[in-house]
Amino acid sequence: MALGHKIRIFDEEDGNIQVSIHKEDGTELGLIAIDLPFDADGNYLVGDALNTYITEFIPNEHYTRKETVGAGISNKADVEAMVEAYPASDDPMAESETESIEEIIDKRLKHHSLIS
C-alpha cells in the first residue's frame, strides 16, 4: 500500500513536526511526531530531503497489517476460542473505569481508617 503524508504542525520550541499519514484515497490513518534533523549547515532539512526523511518513519508494515486484519481473518474464531479471560476481581479496592481519582482515594483512605 502506498502511503503519503502531510506536515500538520511545526513545534518551533522543540524542533519537531507532527505528520499525518494518508492512504492514496486521502483517508487519514494516523499521526506521528518526528524530530527535525539538521543539514550540514545546521539548518532543518526541507523539500525533497525532508520528504524522504519523513517517508522512512512511516510504518508501512503496520498499516498494511491493520488493513489486512480489518478485512477479516478466516480463523479468528479459533483464536477467540483459546482466550481465557482473567477472573473477576474480588478486591474491594480494585479501580473501576468509571470511578474518579477522588473516589478511589476516598475508598482507600476509608479502607485504612484514615478518614470516616
MOPAC internal coordinates of N, CA, C and O (Angstrom, degrees):
PM7 1SCF
backbone

  N    0.0000 0     0.00 0     0.00 0    0    0    0
  C    1.4349 1     0.00 0     0.00 0    1    0    0
  C    1.5273 1   107.36 1     0.00 0    2    1    0
  O    1.2310 1   120.79 1   -51.73 1    3    2    1
  N    1.3138 1   116.10 1   128.27 1    3    2    1
  C    1.4657 1   120.52 1   178.00 1    5    3    2
  C    1.5256 1   108.59 1   -85.71 1    6    5    3
  O    1.2310 1   120.86 1   -52.22 1    7    6    5
  N    1.3083 1   115.97 1   127.78 1    7    6    5
  C    1.4562 1   121.11 1  -178.82 1    9    7    6
  C    1.5233 1   110.34 1  -116.30 1   10    9    7
  O    1.2310 1   121.39 1   -32.83 1   11   10    9
  N    1.3053 1   114.94 1   147.17 1   11   10    9
  C    1.4517 1   120.58 1   175.76 1   13   11   10
  C    1.5124 1   110.10 1  -117.86 1   14   13   11
  O    1.2310 1   120.56 1     0.26 1   15   14   13
  N    1.3108 1   116.53 1  -179.74 1   15   14   13
  C    1.4616 1   120.38 1  -179.20 1   17   15   14
  C    1.5225 1   110.93 1  -150.24 1   18   17   15
  O    1.2310 1   121.95 1   -19.70 1   19   18   17
  N    1.3457 1   113.87 1   160.30 1   19   18   17
  C    1.4588 1   121.81 1   174.46 1   21   19   18
  C    1.5253 1   107.91 1  -138.05 1   22   21   19
  O    1.2310 1   120.76 1   -44.11 1   23   22   21
  N    1.3125 1   116.16 1   135.89 1   23   22   21
  C    1.4631 1   119.94 1   175.15 1   25   23   22
  C    1.5190 1   106.54 1   -78.91 1   26   25   23
  O    1.2310 1   120.57 1   -57.83 1   27   26   25
  N    1.3330 1   116.51 1   122.17 1   27   26   25
  C    1.4671 1   121.31 1  -175.34 1   29   27   26
  C    1.5237 1   113.11 1  -103.79 1   30   29   27
  O    1.2310 1   120.58 1   144.86 1   31   30   29
  N    1.3196 1   116.50 1   -35.14 1   31   30   29
  C    1.4704 1   119.91 1  -176.37 1   33   31   30
  C    1.5225 1   108.79 1  -140.46 1   34   33   31
  O    1.2310 1   120.72 1   -42.70 1   35   34   33
  N    1.3157 1   116.23 1   137.30 1   35   34   33
  C    1.4643 1   122.36 1   172.06 1   37   35   34
  C    1.5194 1   106.86 1  -115.96 1   38   37   35
  O    1.2310 1   120.49 1   -63.46 1   39   38   37
  N    1.3096 1   116.66 1   116.54 1   39   38   37
  C    1.4610 1   122.26 1   178.45 1   41   39   38
  C    1.5269 1   107.63 1   -96.70 1   42   41   39
  O    1.2310 1   121.10 1   -81.53 1   43   42   41
  N    1.3207 1   115.51 1    98.47 1   43   42   41
  C    1.4692 1   121.12 1  -177.53 1   45   43   42
  C    1.5234 1   112.19 1   -60.88 1   46   45   43
  O    1.2310 1   120.84 1   140.79 1   47   46   45
  N    1.3212 1   116.01 1   -39.21 1   47   46   45
  C    1.4554 1   121.05 1  -175.26 1   49   47   46
  C    1.5307 1   111.98 1   -64.05 1   50   49   47
  O    1.2310 1   120.53 1   139.22 1   51   50   49
  N    1.3405 1   116.59 1   -40.78 1   51   50   49
  C    1.4641 1   120.38 1  -178.48 1   53   51   50
  C    1.5197 1   113.20 1   -99.19 1   54   53   51
  O    1.2310 1   120.02 1   168.65 1   55   54   53
  N    1.3358 1   117.56 1   -11.35 1   55   54   53
  C    1.4539 1   120.68 1   179.23 1   57   55   54
  C    1.5128 1   113.47 1    70.28 1   58   57   55
  O    1.2310 1   120.95 1  -141.13 1   59   58   57
  N    1.3444 1   115.80 1    38.87 1   59   58   57
  C    1.4605 1   118.29 1   176.98 1   61   59   58
  C    1.5155 1   110.26 1  -133.14 1   62   61   59
  O    1.2310 1   121.52 1   -10.85 1   63   62   61
  N    1.3222 1   114.70 1   169.15 1   63   62   61
  C    1.4518 1   121.45 1   179.20 1   65   63   62
  C    1.5162 1   109.23 1  -127.55 1   66   65   63
  O    1.2310 1   121.18 1   -25.04 1   67   66   65
  N    1.3209 1   115.34 1   154.96 1   67   66   65
  C    1.4551 1   120.67 1   171.59 1   69   67   66
  C    1.5207 1   106.20 1  -110.16 1   70   69   67
  O    1.2310 1   121.20 1   -49.63 1   71   70   69
  N    1.3166 1   115.31 1   130.37 1   71   70   69
  C    1.4547 1   122.10 1  -172.75 1   73   71   70
  C    1.5238 1   109.41 1  -121.65 1   74   73   71
  O    1.2310 1   120.53 1   -49.85 1   75   74   73
  N    1.3443 1   116.59 1   130.15 1   75   74   73
  C    1.4590 1   119.89 1   173.69 1   77   75   74
  C    1.5211 1   108.54 1   -92.20 1   78   77   75
  O    1.2310 1   121.09 1   -36.32 1   79   78   77
  N    1.3215 1   115.52 1   143.68 1   79   78   77
  C    1.4653 1   122.33 1  -178.18 1   81   79   78
  C    1.5218 1   107.86 1  -109.01 1   82   81   79
  O    1.2310 1   120.74 1   -45.23 1   83   82   81
  N    1.3379 1   116.20 1   134.77 1   83   82   81
  C    1.4584 1   121.19 1  -173.72 1   85   83   82
  C    1.5222 1   112.23 1  -131.30 1   86   85   83
  O    1.2310 1   121.51 1   -32.40 1   87   86   85
  N    1.3517 1   114.71 1   147.60 1   87   86   85
  C    1.4651 1   120.74 1   169.19 1   89   87   86
  C    1.5238 1   107.63 1   -76.91 1   90   89   87
  O    1.2310 1   120.53 1    -9.09 1   91   90   89
  N    1.3256 1   116.59 1   170.91 1   91   90   89
  C    1.4621 1   121.60 1  -178.87 1   93   91   90
  C    1.5210 1   112.59 1   -59.09 1   94   93   91
  O    1.2310 1   119.92 1   148.64 1   95   94   93
  N    1.3515 1   117.75 1   -31.36 1   95   94   93
  C    1.4626 1   120.83 1  -179.44 1   97   95   94
  C    1.5288 1   112.56 1   -81.82 1   98   97   95
  O    1.2310 1   120.25 1  -178.07 1   99   98   97
  N    1.3261 1   117.14 1     1.93 1   99   98   97
  C    1.4610 1   121.44 1   178.29 1  101   99   98
  C    1.5112 1   114.93 1    95.90 1  102  101   99
  O    1.2310 1   119.71 1   172.44 1  103  102  101
  N    1.3193 1   118.15 1    -7.56 1  103  102  101
  C    1.4533 1   121.49 1   179.22 1  105  103  102
  C    1.5257 1   110.03 1   -62.10 1  106  105  103
  O    1.2310 1   120.95 1   -54.90 1  107  106  105
  N    1.3304 1   115.79 1   125.10 1  107  106  105
  C    1.4667 1   119.96 1   179.04 1  109  107  106
  C    1.5223 1   109.36 1   -79.29 1  110  109  107
  O    1.2310 1   120.88 1   -48.64 1  111  110  109
  N    1.3183 1   115.92 1   131.36 1  111  110  109
  C    1.4620 1   122.01 1  -177.67 1  113  111  110
  C    1.5213 1   113.48 1  -102.89 1  114  113  111
  O    1.2310 1   120.07 1   152.07 1  115  114  113
  N    1.3095 1   117.47 1   -27.93 1  115  114  113
  C    1.4511 1   119.55 1  -177.14 1  117  115  114
  C    1.5146 1   111.60 1   174.07 1  118  117  115
  O    1.2310 1   121.55 1     1.43 1  119  118  117
  N    1.3174 1   114.64 1  -178.57 1  119  118  117
  C    1.4669 1   122.84 1  -179.95 1  121  119  118
  C    1.5155 1   109.65 1  -128.14 1  122  121  119
  O    1.2310 1   120.93 1   -33.28 1  123  122  121
  N    1.3120 1   115.84 1   146.72 1  123  122  121
  C    1.4572 1   120.90 1   172.12 1  125  123  122
  C    1.5271 1   108.32 1  -135.73 1  126  125  123
  O    1.2310 1   120.92 1   -29.15 1  127  126  125
  N    1.3114 1   115.85 1   150.85 1  127  126  125
  C    1.4646 1   121.46 1   174.77 1  129  127  126
  C    1.5223 1   107.64 1  -107.66 1  130  129  127
  O    1.2310 1   121.21 1   -42.59 1  131  130  129
  N    1.3255 1   115.29 1   137.41 1  131  130  129
  C    1.4617 1   120.67 1  -177.09 1  133  131  130
  C    1.5251 1   109.18 1  -133.54 1  134  133  131
  O    1.2310 1   120.45 1   -50.65 1  135  134  133
  N    1.3329 1   116.74 1   129.35 1  135  134  133
  C    1.4572 1   120.57 1   172.02 1  137  135  134
  C    1.5229 1   107.78 1   -71.97 1  138  137  135
  O    1.2310 1   120.44 1   -50.63 1  139  138  137
  N    1.3126 1   116.76 1   129.37 1  139  138  137
  C    1.4604 1   120.83 1  -178.75 1  141  139  138
  C    1.5267 1   110.61 1   -72.32 1  142  141  139
  O    1.2310 1   120.63 1   -50.42 1  143  142  141
  N    1.3246 1   116.40 1   129.58 1  143  142  141
  C    1.4667 1   119.80 1   177.82 1  145  143  142
  C    1.5260 1   110.27 1   -81.56 1  146  145  143
  O    1.2310 1   121.24 1   -17.37 1  147  146  145
  N    1.3155 1   115.22 1   162.63 1  147  146  145
  C    1.4634 1   121.62 1   178.29 1  149  147  146
  C    1.5244 1   109.87 1  -103.05 1  150  149  147
  O    1.2310 1   121.01 1   -29.32 1  151  150  149
  N    1.3351 1   115.68 1   150.68 1  151  150  149
  C    1.4597 1   119.81 1   173.16 1  153  151  150
  C    1.5238 1   108.93 1   -89.49 1  154  153  151
  O    1.2310 1   119.98 1     5.78 1  155  154  153
  N    1.2985 1   117.64 1  -174.22 1  155  154  153
  C    1.4718 1   122.45 1  -176.82 1  157  155  154
  C    1.5212 1   112.73 1   -62.64 1  158  157  155
  O    1.2310 1   120.21 1   155.80 1  159  158  157
  N    1.3377 1   117.20 1   -24.20 1  159  158  157
  C    1.4651 1   121.28 1  -179.79 1  161  159  158
  C    1.5237 1   113.24 1   -92.09 1  162  161  159
  O    1.2310 1   120.16 1  -176.32 1  163  162  161
  N    1.3402 1   117.29 1     3.68 1  163  162  161
  C    1.4561 1   120.53 1  -179.83 1  165  163  162
  C    1.5193 1   113.93 1    83.48 1  166  165  163
  O    1.2310 1   120.32 1  -166.78 1  167  166  165
  N    1.3259 1   117.00 1    13.22 1  167  166  165
  C    1.4646 1   121.65 1   177.15 1  169  167  166
  C    1.5259 1   109.16 1   -99.69 1  170  169  167
  O    1.2310 1   120.95 1   -17.42 1  171  170  169
  N    1.3257 1   115.78 1   162.58 1  171  170  169
  C    1.4572 1   119.65 1   175.72 1  173  171  170
  C    1.5234 1   110.04 1   -69.72 1  174  173  171
  O    1.2310 1   120.88 1   -32.48 1  175  174  173
  N    1.3236 1   115.91 1   147.52 1  175  174  173
  C    1.4606 1   120.06 1   171.62 1  177  175  174
  C    1.5224 1   108.01 1   -65.74 1  178  177  175
  O    1.2310 1   120.51 1   -36.33 1  179  178  177
  N    1.3255 1   116.62 1   143.67 1  179  178  177
  C    1.4646 1   122.29 1   175.89 1  181  179  178
  C    1.5262 1   108.85 1  -140.22 1  182  181  179
  O    1.2310 1   120.31 1    -5.99 1  183  182  181
  N    1.3136 1   117.01 1   174.01 1  183  182  181
  C    1.4620 1   122.42 1   174.94 1  185  183  182
  C    1.5091 1   113.30 1    62.27 1  186  185  183
  O    1.2310 1   121.20 1    38.08 1  187  186  185
  N    1.3475 1   115.30 1  -141.92 1  187  186  185
  C    1.4642 1   121.50 1  -177.13 1  189  187  186
  C    1.5240 1   112.38 1   -60.39 1  190  189  187
  O    1.2310 1   120.43 1   143.25 1  191  190  189
  N    1.3128 1   116.79 1   -36.75 1  191  190  189
  C    1.4708 1   120.11 1  -179.51 1  193  191  190
  C    1.5311 1   110.20 1   -63.13 1  194  193  191
  O    1.2310 1   120.24 1   137.36 1  195  194  193
  N    1.3290 1   117.15 1   -42.64 1  195  194  193
  C    1.4619 1   120.26 1   178.64 1  197  195  194
  C    1.5261 1   110.29 1   -68.99 1  198  197  195
  O    1.2310 1   119.87 1   137.39 1  199  198  197
  N    1.3158 1   117.86 1   -42.61 1  199  198  197
  C    1.4659 1   120.49 1   178.77 1  201  199  198
  C    1.5257 1   111.48 1   -59.45 1  202  201  199
  O    1.2310 1   120.09 1   138.20 1  203  202  201
  N    1.3107 1   117.44 1   -41.80 1  203  202  201
  C    1.4622 1   121.36 1   177.35 1  205  203  202
  C    1.5225 1   110.32 1   -63.84 1  206  205  203
  O    1.2310 1   120.56 1   137.00 1  207  206  205
  N    1.3236 1   116.53 1   -43.00 1  207  206  205
  C    1.4653 1   121.54 1   179.11 1  209  207  206
  C    1.5300 1   110.51 1   -60.85 1  210  209  207
  O    1.2310 1   120.29 1   133.54 1  211  210  209
  N    1.3267 1   117.05 1   -46.46 1  211  210  209
  C    1.4649 1   121.31 1   179.90 1  213  211  210
  C    1.5265 1   110.04 1   -61.31 1  214  213  211
  O    1.2310 1   120.07 1   135.58 1  215  214  213
  N    1.3156 1   117.47 1   -44.42 1  215  214  213
  C    1.4605 1   122.18 1  -177.99 1  217  215  214
  C    1.5252 1   111.54 1   -56.80 1  218  217  215
  O    1.2310 1   120.16 1   145.89 1  219  218  217
  N    1.3243 1   117.30 1   -34.11 1  219  218  217
  C    1.4611 1   121.18 1   178.87 1  221  219  218
  C    1.5294 1   112.51 1   -64.90 1  222  221  219
  O    1.2310 1   120.22 1   157.30 1  223  222  221
  N    1.3356 1   117.18 1   -22.70 1  223  222  221
  C    1.4666 1   121.56 1  -178.91 1  225  223  222
  C    1.5271 1   113.37 1   -88.92 1  226  225  223
  O    1.2310 1   120.00 1   165.06 1  227  226  225
  N    1.3056 1   117.61 1   -14.94 1  227  226  225
  C    1.4667 1   120.47 1  -176.73 1  229  227  226
  C    1.5295 1   109.27 1   -72.58 1  230  229  227
  O    1.2310 1   120.48 1   -59.70 1  231  230  229
  N    1.3326 1   116.69 1   120.30 1  231  230  229
  C    1.4701 1   120.62 1  -177.33 1  233  231  230
  C    1.5361 1   111.50 1   -80.86 1  234  233  231
  O    1.2310 1   120.70 1  -105.18 1  235  234  233
  N    1.3253 1   116.26 1    74.82 1  235  234  233
  C    1.4678 1   120.99 1  -177.20 1  237  235  234
  C    1.5221 1   112.66 1   -53.41 1  238  237  235
  O    1.2310 1   120.23 1   137.10 1  239  238  237
  N    1.3270 1   117.16 1   -42.90 1  239  238  237
  C    1.4623 1   120.53 1  -177.44 1  241  239  238
  C    1.5300 1   111.00 1   -61.50 1  242  241  239
  O    1.2310 1   120.58 1   141.94 1  243  242  241
  N    1.3265 1   116.50 1   -38.06 1  243  242  241
  C    1.4674 1   120.92 1   179.55 1  245  243  242
  C    1.5231 1   110.29 1   -61.88 1  246  245  243
  O    1.2310 1   120.37 1   132.04 1  247  246  245
  N    1.3218 1   116.91 1   -47.96 1  247  246  245
  C    1.4619 1   120.12 1  -177.30 1  249  247  246
  C    1.5231 1   112.10 1   -71.60 1  250  249  247
  O    1.2310 1   119.88 1   146.47 1  251  250  249
  N    1.3282 1   117.83 1   -33.53 1  251  250  249
  C    1.4577 1   120.81 1   175.83 1  253  251  250
  C    1.5293 1   109.68 1   -64.61 1  254  253  251
  O    1.2310 1   120.83 1   135.11 1  255  254  253
  N    1.3372 1   116.02 1   -44.89 1  255  254  253
  C    1.4699 1   120.27 1   178.45 1  257  255  254
  C    1.5188 1   111.13 1   -63.12 1  258  257  255
  O    1.2310 1   120.43 1   137.10 1  259  258  257
  N    1.3138 1   116.78 1   -42.90 1  259  258  257
  C    1.4663 1   121.06 1  -179.57 1  261  259  258
  C    1.5303 1   110.40 1   -60.62 1  262  261  259
  O    1.2310 1   120.43 1   139.65 1  263  262  261
  N    1.3218 1   116.78 1   -40.35 1  263  262  261
  C    1.4633 1   121.09 1   178.46 1  265  263  262
  C    1.5310 1   110.37 1   -66.81 1  266  265  263
  O    1.2310 1   120.30 1   138.66 1  267  266  265
  N    1.3195 1   117.03 1   -41.34 1  267  266  265
  C    1.4636 1   121.38 1   179.01 1  269  267  266
  C    1.5246 1   110.55 1   -63.08 1  270  269  267
  O    1.2310 1   120.73 1   132.41 1  271  270  269
  N    1.3302 1   116.21 1   -47.59 1  271  270  269
  C    1.4656 1   120.62 1  -179.98 1  273  271  270
  C    1.5292 1   110.04 1   -64.04 1  274  273  271
  O    1.2310 1   120.22 1   139.17 1  275  274  273
  N    1.3192 1   117.18 1   -40.83 1  275  274  273
  C    1.4594 1   121.23 1   179.89 1  277  275  274
  C    1.5166 1   112.91 1   -63.22 1  278  277  275
  O    1.2310 1   120.17 1   151.18 1  279  278  277
  N    1.3306 1   117.28 1   -28.82 1  279  278  277
  C    1.4619 1   121.30 1   179.02 1  281  279  278
  C    1.5225 1   111.44 1   -74.51 1  282  281  279
  O    1.2310 1   120.59 1   164.56 1  283  282  281
  N    1.3306 1   116.47 1   -15.44 1  283  282  281
  C    1.4604 1   120.75 1   177.89 1  285  283  282
  C    1.5127 1   112.18 1   106.69 1  286  285  283
  O    1.2310 1   121.01 1   -46.06 1  287  286  285
  N    1.3097 1   115.68 1   133.94 1  287  286  285
  C    1.4531 1   123.19 1   177.28 1  289  287  286
  C    1.5344 1   106.42 1  -112.44 1  290  289  287
  O    1.2310 1   120.49 1   -50.63 1  291  290  289
  N    1.3088 1   116.68 1   129.37 1  291  290  289
  C    1.4675 1   121.28 1  -170.31 1  293  291  290
  C    1.5277 1   114.31 1   -61.26 1  294  293  291
  O    1.2310 1   119.47 1   151.45 1  295  294  293
  N    1.3186 1   118.61 1   -28.55 1  295  294  293
  C    1.4698 1   118.85 1  -176.68 1  297  295  294
  C    1.5276 1   113.22 1  -108.48 1  298  297  295
  O    1.2310 1   120.06 1  -153.94 1  299  298  297
  N    1.3174 1   117.48 1    26.06 1  299  298  297
  C    1.4745 1   118.33 1  -179.05 1  301  299  298
  C    1.5277 1   111.79 1   -62.34 1  302  301  299
  O    1.2310 1   119.51 1   150.58 1  303  302  301
  N    1.3414 1   118.54 1   -29.42 1  303  302  301
  C    1.4608 1   121.28 1   177.99 1  305  303  302
  C    1.5241 1   111.04 1   -64.32 1  306  305  303
  O    1.2310 1   120.44 1   148.58 1  307  306  305
  N    1.3300 1   116.76 1   -31.42 1  307  306  305
  C    1.4668 1   120.25 1   177.33 1  309  307  306
  C    1.5189 1   111.03 1   -64.16 1  310  309  307
  O    1.2310 1   120.47 1   140.04 1  311  310  309
  N    1.3272 1   116.70 1   -39.96 1  311  310  309
  C    1.4676 1   121.06 1   178.37 1  313  311  310
  C    1.5245 1   109.43 1   -70.66 1  314  313  311
  O    1.2310 1   120.53 1   135.26 1  315  314  313
  N    1.3273 1   116.60 1   -44.74 1  315  314  313
  C    1.4711 1   119.76 1   179.41 1  317  315  314
  C    1.5190 1   111.20 1   -57.29 1  318  317  315
  O    1.2310 1   120.18 1   143.51 1  319  318  317
  N    1.3419 1   117.26 1   -36.49 1  319  318  317
  C    1.4635 1   121.35 1  -179.89 1  321  319  318
  C    1.5246 1   112.28 1   -66.49 1  322  321  319
  O    1.2310 1   119.92 1   158.73 1  323  322  321
  N    1.3148 1   117.76 1   -21.27 1  323  322  321
  C    1.4578 1   121.95 1  -178.97 1  325  323  322
  C    1.5303 1   113.27 1   -87.63 1  326  325  323
  O    1.2310 1   120.33 1   169.60 1  327  326  325
  N    1.3241 1   116.97 1   -10.40 1  327  326  325
  C    1.4635 1   121.37 1  -175.01 1  329  327  326
  C    1.5247 1   110.47 1   -72.23 1  330  329  327
  O    1.2310 1   121.05 1   -50.73 1  331  330  329
  N    1.3299 1   115.60 1   129.27 1  331  330  329
  C    1.4574 1   122.56 1   173.21 1  333  331  330
  C    1.5187 1   107.18 1  -115.57 1  334  333  331
  O    1.2310 1   120.55 1   -76.10 1  335  334  333
  N    1.3060 1   116.56 1   103.90 1  335  334  333
  C    1.4658 1   120.90 1  -177.14 1  337  335  334
  C    1.5186 1   110.25 1   -67.80 1  338  337  335
  O    1.2310 1   121.17 1   -27.69 1  339  338  337
  N    1.3160 1   115.37 1   152.31 1  339  338  337
  C    1.4601 1   119.97 1   174.64 1  341  339  338
  C    1.5224 1   108.28 1   -64.49 1  342  341  339
  O    1.2310 1   120.26 1   -34.79 1  343  342  341
  N    1.3395 1   117.11 1   145.21 1  343  342  341
  C    1.4703 1   118.95 1   178.29 1  345  343  342
  C    1.5301 1   110.23 1   -68.24 1  346  345  343
  O    1.2310 1   121.54 1   -25.09 1  347  346  345
  N    1.3260 1   114.66 1   154.91 1  347  346  345
  C    1.4673 1   119.67 1   177.38 1  349  347  346
  C    1.5164 1   108.49 1   -61.56 1  350  349  347
  O    1.2310 1   120.67 1   -37.67 1  351  350  349
  N    1.3119 1   116.33 1   142.33 1  351  350  349
  C    1.4575 1   121.06 1  -178.23 1  353  351  350
  C    1.5183 1   110.25 1   -80.68 1  354  353  351
  O    1.2310 1   120.95 1   -41.86 1  355  354  353
  N    1.3283 1   115.80 1   138.14 1  355  354  353
  C    1.4622 1   119.84 1   173.22 1  357  355  354
  C    1.5278 1   110.19 1  -104.17 1  358  357  355
  O    1.2310 1   120.90 1  -167.92 1  359  358  357
  N    1.3114 1   115.88 1    12.08 1  359  358  357
  C    1.4633 1   121.87 1   178.30 1  361  359  358
  C    1.5209 1   109.01 1   -74.28 1  362  361  359
  O    1.2310 1   119.50 1   -63.27 1  363  362  361
  N    1.3404 1   118.57 1   116.73 1  363  362  361
  C    1.4664 1   120.30 1  -179.49 1  365  363  362
  C    1.5341 1   112.20 1   -65.72 1  366  365  363
  O    1.2310 1   120.60 1   165.34 1  367  366  365
  N    1.3180 1   116.46 1   -14.66 1  367  366  365
  C    1.4579 1   119.52 1  -178.03 1  369  367  366
  C    1.5303 1   111.65 1   -99.46 1  370  369  367
  O    1.2310 1   120.36 1  -175.91 1  371  370  369
  N    1.3374 1   116.91 1     4.09 1  371  370  369
  C    1.4628 1   119.96 1  -179.69 1  373  371  370
  C    1.5199 1   109.26 1   -61.51 1  374  373  371
  O    1.2310 1   121.49 1   -41.60 1  375  374  373
  N    1.3197 1   114.75 1   138.40 1  375  374  373
  C    1.4598 1   119.59 1  -177.27 1  377  375  374
  C    1.5189 1   110.45 1   -81.41 1  378  377  375
  O    1.2310 1   121.35 1   -46.77 1  379  378  377
  N    1.2996 1   115.02 1   133.23 1  379  378  377
  C    1.4588 1   122.06 1   175.42 1  381  379  378
  C    1.5142 1   108.31 1   -95.13 1  382  381  379
  O    1.2310 1   120.54 1   -32.24 1  383  382  381
  N    1.3189 1   116.58 1   147.76 1  383  382  381
  C    1.4579 1   119.84 1  -179.98 1  385  383  382
  C    1.5195 1   111.66 1   -65.45 1  386  385  383
  O    1.2310 1   120.46 1   157.70 1  387  386  385
  N    1.3352 1   116.73 1   -22.30 1  387  386  385
  C    1.4598 1   119.70 1  -175.99 1  389  387  386
  C    1.5240 1   113.04 1   -92.15 1  390  389  387
  O    1.2310 1   120.36 1   171.61 1  391  390  389
  N    1.3092 1   116.91 1    -8.39 1  391  390  389
  C    1.4588 1   119.57 1  -179.20 1  393  391  390
  C    1.5188 1   111.70 1   -81.12 1  394  393  391
  O    1.2310 1   121.69 1   -35.61 1  395  394  393
  N    1.3199 1   114.37 1   144.39 1  395  394  393
  C    1.4607 1   118.64 1   175.67 1  397  395  394
  C    1.5262 1   108.83 1   -82.83 1  398  397  395
  O    1.2310 1   120.84 1   -15.89 1  399  398  397
  N    1.2970 1   116.01 1   164.11 1  399  398  397
  C    1.4731 1   120.80 1   177.09 1  401  399  398
  C    1.5262 1   110.03 1   -58.98 1  402  401  399
  O    1.2310 1   120.43 1   140.62 1  403  402  401
  N    1.3323 1   116.79 1   -39.38 1  403  402  401
  C    1.4609 1   120.17 1  -179.66 1  405  403  402
  C    1.5281 1   111.55 1   -62.41 1  406  405  403
  O    1.2310 1   120.31 1   138.74 1  407  406  405
  N    1.3369 1   117.02 1   -41.26 1  407  406  405
  C    1.4623 1   120.77 1   179.02 1  409  407  406
  C    1.5187 1   110.97 1   -64.29 1  410  409  407
  O    1.2310 1   120.68 1   139.17 1  411  410  409
  N    1.3091 1   116.31 1   -40.83 1  411  410  409
  C    1.4662 1   120.73 1   179.81 1  413  411  410
  C    1.5236 1   109.95 1   -64.55 1  414  413  411
  O    1.2310 1   120.41 1   134.31 1  415  414  413
  N    1.3308 1   116.82 1   -45.69 1  415  414  413
  C    1.4669 1   121.00 1   179.53 1  417  415  414
  C    1.5215 1   110.09 1   -62.01 1  418  417  415
  O    1.2310 1   120.28 1   134.93 1  419  418  417
  N    1.3465 1   117.08 1   -45.07 1  419  418  417
  C    1.4663 1   120.30 1   179.15 1  421  419  418
  C    1.5232 1   111.66 1   -59.62 1  422  421  419
  O    1.2310 1   119.59 1   136.76 1  423  422  421
  N    1.3320 1   118.39 1   -43.24 1  423  422  421
  C    1.4665 1   121.47 1   178.80 1  425  423  422
  C    1.5231 1   111.12 1   -60.78 1  426  425  423
  O    1.2310 1   121.05 1   137.10 1  427  426  425
  N    1.3127 1   115.60 1   -42.90 1  427  426  425
  C    1.4651 1   118.58 1  -178.02 1  429  427  426
  C    1.5206 1   111.43 1   -69.88 1  430  429  427
  O    1.2310 1   120.43 1   141.51 1  431  430  429
  N    1.3337 1   116.78 1   -38.49 1  431  430  429
  C    1.4582 1   118.81 1   177.92 1  433  431  430
  C    1.5252 1   110.75 1   -66.23 1  434  433  431
  O    1.2310 1   120.12 1   139.98 1  435  434  433
  N    1.3424 1   117.38 1   -40.02 1  435  434  433
  C    1.4645 1   121.18 1   177.93 1  437  435  434
  C    1.5325 1   110.18 1   -66.71 1  438  437  435
  O    1.2310 1   120.78 1   139.37 1  439  438  437
  N    1.3073 1   116.11 1   -40.63 1  439  438  437
  C    1.4698 1   121.34 1   179.85 1  441  439  438
  C    1.5258 1   110.58 1   -58.74 1  442  441  439
  O    1.2310 1   120.54 1   142.57 1  443  442  441
  N    1.3054 1   116.58 1   -37.43 1  443  442  441
  C    1.4772 1   121.11 1  -178.28 1  445  443  442
  C    1.5289 1   111.37 1   -96.43 1  446  445  443
  O    1.2310 1   120.54 1  -165.40 1  447  446  445
  N    1.3540 1   116.58 1    14.60 1  447  446  445
  C    1.4647 1   123.66 1   177.58 1  449  447  446
  C    1.5236 1   112.89 1    56.37 1  450  449  447
  O    1.2310 1   120.25 1  -147.13 1  451  450  449
  N    1.3123 1   117.13 1    32.87 1  451  450  449
  C    1.4543 1   120.12 1   177.33 1  453  451  450
  C    1.5204 1   111.34 1   -89.95 1  454  453  451
  O    1.2310 1   120.73 1   159.85 1  455  454  453
  N    1.3310 1   116.22 1   -20.15 1  455  454  453
  C    1.4640 1   121.53 1   171.23 1  457  455  454
  C    1.5038 1   107.58 1  -140.14 1  458  457  455
  O    1.2310 1   120.42 1   -17.58 1  459  458  457
  N    1.3335 1   116.80 1   162.42 1  459  458  457
  C    1.4697 1   118.76 1   179.91 1  461  459  458
  C    1.5029 1   111.01 1  -106.32 1  462  461  459
  O    1.2310 1   120.10 1   180.00 1  463  462  461

